């Protein structure tokens, strides 16, 4: 039954969160998810900055004028 498995998972996670069982706590999982999102956003910002650098370097190059 799916409901039994769901209940078992909730109990297991509660044990992990309470520190009585090994595993990733809910708080740690949420922090990792937040950091993954931030990492993705920073990678995207880096790509934009790299492209802007190439563009502006080309604009400032006197050989292009």
N, C-alpha and C positions, 0 to 999 in steps of 0.2 A: 504494500500500500504506500502510496506517495505521502500521505499525511503522517504516517509513522516515520518515514525517512526524514521528512521535514522537521518533525519534532526532535528526532535524534540529532539532526544537524544543529538545531537551536541549542539543545542541551550541550553538545560538544563545544559550540562556540562560546557559550556561557562559561564553561569550564576553562577554556583558553583565556577568555577575558578576565576571569577570576584568578588566573595564575596557577590553577591546579592541574592543567594539562598543557603540553607543549603545543606550539603553533603560533600563528600570526593573529594578534588581537584585532578586534574591530577597529580600534584606534590606529594601530599600525597600518592596517589595510587602507583606511581612509587617508592617512598621511601619504602613503605610497601613491595612491590614486591622485591626490592633489599635486604631488611632486612630479608625477608623469605628465599631467596636464601643463604644469608650469614649464617643465623641460621642453615639451612640444612647442609651447608658445615662444620660448626663448630661441629654440632652433629656427623657427619661422622668422623671428625678428632678425636673427643673425643672417639668414639668407637674404632678407630684404636689404640689410646694411651692406652686405657684400656686393649685391647688384648695384646699389646706389654708389658705392665706392668706385666700381668699375665705370659706371656712367659718368660720374663727375670727374674722374681722372681723365677720361677721354675728352670731356668738355674743356678741361684746363690745359690739355696738351696743345702747345703752340703749333704743332704740325697739323692739327686738324682745322686750323683757321686760315 
